[in-house]
Amino acid sequence: MHNLGELQKRFGYFFVNDDLLEMALTHSSFANEHGLEHNERLEFLGDAVLELCISRMLFFGFPEASEGHLTKLRAGLVSEPSLAKVARSLSLGDFIFLGKGEEHQGGRDRDSVLSDTLEALLGAVYLDSGYASAQRCIEKIFKDFVPKSLEAVPAFKDYKSRLQEATQSLFKARPVYTLLDSAGPEHEKEYLVQVELPNGIRIEARDSSVKKAEQKAAGKAIMQLSEAD
């Protein structure tokens, strides 16, 4: 485990409240072993902070882009694989507090662990000193990952983006996601999410995080819409 001062230097932000930094780096597996608070609530907050800051960054960085282009570009930047790449560029895995089991299973380099921890750190920055600091931090660590032009935007679209485009085209409205339930111990929790389409169809899916469950539900919904054609 490296010095946390080095991580803050790479991150472009030095915490006033070190407890927030340590909590952001504390995976649920480590928290359960040591009776500490884990980073999942900070991850929840950081997810929202990240989406807003990336949206602002793209809004001013691509003044000629349509809403569809901006949505596609943002979806790529905040996807789990993309966040994991940003985290690896910071060597974030070296600083995460992991339980022994998660460590032995390769959690330090797992996309889901890296992306979740990055979001938790951004949530911690926001709590530590506000939106402007979070915006500056995000612009610093994402600058090398934002395409230089719209032509360079990857063709890949995640399921949620694809479903939103489909429902906008078919129904002129967006799908609505709802967290229905969560169950299991903290380190093995499963989340049940429902997506409701504008035509009233409701589809459920479970996974190890809310975001993964939403993606899974969106994928099922896309299949159902395609079968109905």
Contacts in CASP RR format, 6 or more apart in sequence:
PFRMAT RR
TARGET T0000
AUTHOR 0000-0000-0000
METHOD contacts of the structure
MODEL  1
MHNLGELQKRFGYFFVNDDLLEMALTHSSFANEHGLEHNERLEFLGDAVL
ELCISRMLFFGFPEASEGHLTKLRAGLVSEPSLAKVARSLSLGDFIFLGK
GEEHQGGRDRDSVLSDTLEALLGAVYLDSGYASAQRCIEKIFKDFVPKSL
EAVPAFKDYKSRLQEATQSLFKARPVYTLLDSAGPEHEKEYLVQVELPNG
IRIEARDSSVKKAEQKAAGKAIMQLSEAD
1 94 0 8 1.000
1 95 0 8 1.000
1 97 0 8 1.000
2 91 0 8 1.000
2 94 0 8 1.000
2 95 0 8 1.000
4 18 0 8 1.000
4 21 0 8 1.000
4 22 0 8 1.000
4 25 0 8 1.000
4 95 0 8 1.000
5 14 0 8 1.000
7 90 0 8 1.000
7 91 0 8 1.000
7 92 0 8 1.000
7 95 0 8 1.000
8 14 0 8 1.000
8 15 0 8 1.000
8 21 0 8 1.000
10 90 0 8 1.000
10 91 0 8 1.000
11 90 0 8 1.000
11 121 0 8 1.000
11 137 0 8 1.000
11 140 0 8 1.000
11 141 0 8 1.000
12 136 0 8 1.000
12 137 0 8 1.000
12 140 0 8 1.000
12 141 0 8 1.000
13 125 0 8 1.000
13 133 0 8 1.000
13 136 0 8 1.000
13 137 0 8 1.000
15 21 0 8 1.000
15 124 0 8 1.000
15 125 0 8 1.000
15 128 0 8 1.000
16 128 0 8 1.000
16 129 0 8 1.000
17 127 0 8 1.000
17 128 0 8 1.000
20 42 0 8 1.000
20 124 0 8 1.000
20 127 0 8 1.000
20 128 0 8 1.000
21 121 0 8 1.000
21 124 0 8 1.000
22 97 0 8 1.000
23 36 0 8 1.000
23 37 0 8 1.000
23 38 0 8 1.000
23 39 0 8 1.000
23 42 0 8 1.000
23 120 0 8 1.000
23 124 0 8 1.000
24 39 0 8 1.000
24 42 0 8 1.000
24 117 0 8 1.000
24 120 0 8 1.000
24 121 0 8 1.000
24 123 0 8 1.000
24 124 0 8 1.000
25 39 0 8 1.000
25 95 0 8 1.000
25 96 0 8 1.000
25 97 0 8 1.000
25 117 0 8 1.000
25 120 0 8 1.000
25 121 0 8 1.000
26 36 0 8 1.000
26 37 0 8 1.000
26 38 0 8 1.000
26 39 0 8 1.000
26 97 0 8 1.000
27 38 0 8 1.000
27 39 0 8 1.000
27 96 0 8 1.000
27 97 0 8 1.000
27 98 0 8 1.000
27 99 0 8 1.000
27 102 0 8 1.000
27 113 0 8 1.000
27 117 0 8 1.000
28 38 0 8 1.000
28 39 0 8 1.000
28 40 0 8 1.000
28 186 0 8 1.000
28 187 0 8 1.000
28 189 0 8 1.000
29 98 0 8 1.000
29 99 0 8 1.000
29 100 0 8 1.000
29 101 0 8 1.000
29 102 0 8 1.000
29 187 0 8 1.000
30 36 0 8 1.000
30 38 0 8 1.000
30 97 0 8 1.000
30 98 0 8 1.000
30 99 0 8 1.000
30 102 0 8 1.000
31 37 0 8 1.000
31 38 0 8 1.000
31 186 0 8 1.000
32 38 0 8 1.000
32 99 0 8 1.000
32 185 0 8 1.000
32 186 0 8 1.000
32 187 0 8 1.000
33 99 0 8 1.000
33 100 0 8 1.000
38 186 0 8 1.000
39 116 0 8 1.000
39 117 0 8 1.000
39 120 0 8 1.000
40 116 0 8 1.000
40 120 0 8 1.000
40 186 0 8 1.000
42 119 0 8 1.000
42 120 0 8 1.000
42 121 0 8 1.000
42 123 0 8 1.000
42 124 0 8 1.000
42 127 0 8 1.000
43 116 0 8 1.000
43 117 0 8 1.000
43 119 0 8 1.000
43 120 0 8 1.000
43 123 0 8 1.000
45 123 0 8 1.000
45 126 0 8 1.000
45 127 0 8 1.000
46 119 0 8 1.000
46 120 0 8 1.000
46 122 0 8 1.000
46 123 0 8 1.000
46 126 0 8 1.000
47 78 0 8 1.000
47 119 0 8 1.000
47 211 0 8 1.000
49 122 0 8 1.000
49 123 0 8 1.000
49 125 0 8 1.000
49 126 0 8 1.000
49 131 0 8 1.000
49 134 0 8 1.000
50 78 0 8 1.000
50 119 0 8 1.000
50 122 0 8 1.000
50 138 0 8 1.000
51 74 0 8 1.000
51 78 0 8 1.000
52 131 0 8 1.000
53 122 0 8 1.000
53 131 0 8 1.000
53 134 0 8 1.000
53 135 0 8 1.000
53 138 0 8 1.000
53 139 0 8 1.000
54 74 0 8 1.000
54 77 0 8 1.000
54 78 0 8 1.000
54 138 0 8 1.000
54 142 0 8 1.000
55 70 0 8 1.000
55 74 0 8 1.000
56 135 0 8 1.000
57 135 0 8 1.000
57 138 0 8 1.000
57 139 0 8 1.000
57 142 0 8 1.000
57 146 0 8 1.000
58 65 0 8 1.000
58 70 0 8 1.000
58 73 0 8 1.000
58 74 0 8 1.000
58 77 0 8 1.000
58 146 0 8 1.000
59 70 0 8 1.000
62 69 0 8 1.000
62 70 0 8 1.000
62 73 0 8 1.000
62 150 0 8 1.000
64 150 0 8 1.000
65 73 0 8 1.000
65 150 0 8 1.000
68 165 0 8 1.000
69 150 0 8 1.000
69 153 0 8 1.000
71 161 0 8 1.000
71 164 0 8 1.000
72 153 0 8 1.000
72 157 0 8 1.000
72 161 0 8 1.000
73 146 0 8 1.000
73 147 0 8 1.000
73 150 0 8 1.000
73 153 0 8 1.000
75 157 0 8 1.000
75 158 0 8 1.000
75 160 0 8 1.000
75 161 0 8 1.000
76 82 0 8 1.000
76 154 0 8 1.000
76 156 0 8 1.000
76 158 0 8 1.000
77 142 0 8 1.000
77 145 0 8 1.000
77 146 0 8 1.000
79 158 0 8 1.000
80 111 0 8 1.000
80 112 0 8 1.000
80 115 0 8 1.000
80 211 0 8 1.000
80 212 0 8 1.000
81 111 0 8 1.000
81 115 0 8 1.000
82 145 0 8 1.000
83 111 0 8 1.000
83 114 0 8 1.000
83 115 0 8 1.000
83 118 0 8 1.000
83 119 0 8 1.000
84 111 0 8 1.000
84 112 0 8 1.000
84 114 0 8 1.000
84 115 0 8 1.000
84 118 0 8 1.000
85 145 0 8 1.000
86 118 0 8 1.000
86 141 0 8 1.000
86 142 0 8 1.000
86 145 0 8 1.000
87 93 0 8 1.000
87 114 0 8 1.000
87 115 0 8 1.000
87 117 0 8 1.000
87 118 0 8 1.000
88 109 0 8 1.000
88 114 0 8 1.000
89 141 0 8 1.000
89 144 0 8 1.000
90 118 0 8 1.000
90 141 0 8 1.000
92 114 0 8 1.000
92 117 0 8 1.000
92 118 0 8 1.000
92 121 0 8 1.000
93 108 0 8 1.000
93 109 0 8 1.000
93 113 0 8 1.000
93 114 0 8 1.000
93 117 0 8 1.000
94 108 0 8 1.000
96 108 0 8 1.000
96 113 0 8 1.000
96 114 0 8 1.000
96 117 0 8 1.000
98 107 0 8 1.000
98 108 0 8 1.000
98 113 0 8 1.000
102 113 0 8 1.000
102 187 0 8 1.000
107 113 0 8 1.000
112 208 0 8 1.000
112 209 0 8 1.000
112 212 0 8 1.000
116 209 0 8 1.000
122 134 0 8 1.000
122 137 0 8 1.000
122 138 0 8 1.000
123 134 0 8 1.000
125 133 0 8 1.000
125 134 0 8 1.000
125 137 0 8 1.000
126 133 0 8 1.000
126 134 0 8 1.000
147 153 0 8 1.000
147 154 0 8 1.000
157 165 0 8 1.000
158 215 0 8 1.000
158 218 0 8 1.000
159 215 0 8 1.000
159 216 0 8 1.000
159 218 0 8 1.000
159 219 0 8 1.000
159 222 0 8 1.000
160 214 0 8 1.000
160 215 0 8 1.000
160 218 0 8 1.000
162 218 0 8 1.000
162 219 0 8 1.000
162 222 0 8 1.000
163 175 0 8 1.000
163 195 0 8 1.000
163 218 0 8 1.000
163 219 0 8 1.000
163 221 0 8 1.000
163 222 0 8 1.000
163 225 0 8 1.000
164 174 0 8 1.000
164 175 0 8 1.000
166 222 0 8 1.000
166 225 0 8 1.000
167 173 0 8 1.000
167 174 0 8 1.000
167 175 0 8 1.000
167 197 0 8 1.000
167 198 0 8 1.000
168 174 0 8 1.000
170 198 0 8 1.000
170 199 0 8 1.000
170 225 0 8 1.000
171 197 0 8 1.000
171 198 0 8 1.000
171 199 0 8 1.000
172 198 0 8 1.000
173 198 0 8 1.000
174 198 0 8 1.000
175 195 0 8 1.000
175 196 0 8 1.000
175 197 0 8 1.000
175 198 0 8 1.000
175 218 0 8 1.000
175 221 0 8 1.000
176 195 0 8 1.000
176 196 0 8 1.000
177 193 0 8 1.000
177 194 0 8 1.000
177 195 0 8 1.000
177 214 0 8 1.000
177 217 0 8 1.000
178 193 0 8 1.000
178 194 0 8 1.000
178 195 0 8 1.000
178 196 0 8 1.000
179 191 0 8 1.000
179 192 0 8 1.000
179 193 0 8 1.000
179 210 0 8 1.000
180 192 0 8 1.000
180 193 0 8 1.000
180 194 0 8 1.000
180 204 0 8 1.000
181 191 0 8 1.000
181 192 0 8 1.000
182 189 0 8 1.000
182 190 0 8 1.000
182 191 0 8 1.000
182 192 0 8 1.000
183 189 0 8 1.000
183 190 0 8 1.000
183 192 0 8 1.000
184 190 0 8 1.000
188 208 0 8 1.000
189 208 0 8 1.000
190 206 0 8 1.000
190 207 0 8 1.000
190 208 0 8 1.000
191 206 0 8 1.000
191 207 0 8 1.000
191 208 0 8 1.000
191 209 0 8 1.000
191 210 0 8 1.000
191 212 0 8 1.000
191 213 0 8 1.000
192 204 0 8 1.000
192 205 0 8 1.000
192 206 0 8 1.000
192 213 0 8 1.000
193 204 0 8 1.000
193 205 0 8 1.000
193 206 0 8 1.000
193 207 0 8 1.000
193 210 0 8 1.000
193 213 0 8 1.000
193 214 0 8 1.000
193 216 0 8 1.000
193 217 0 8 1.000
194 202 0 8 1.000
194 203 0 8 1.000
194 204 0 8 1.000
194 217 0 8 1.000
195 202 0 8 1.000
195 203 0 8 1.000
195 205 0 8 1.000
195 214 0 8 1.000
195 217 0 8 1.000
195 218 0 8 1.000
195 221 0 8 1.000
196 202 0 8 1.000
197 203 0 8 1.000
197 221 0 8 1.000
197 225 0 8 1.000
201 221 0 8 1.000
201 224 0 8 1.000
203 217 0 8 1.000
203 220 0 8 1.000
203 221 0 8 1.000
203 224 0 8 1.000
204 217 0 8 1.000
205 213 0 8 1.000
205 214 0 8 1.000
205 216 0 8 1.000
205 217 0 8 1.000
205 220 0 8 1.000
206 213 0 8 1.000
206 216 0 8 1.000
207 213 0 8 1.000
207 215 0 8 1.000
207 216 0 8 1.000
END
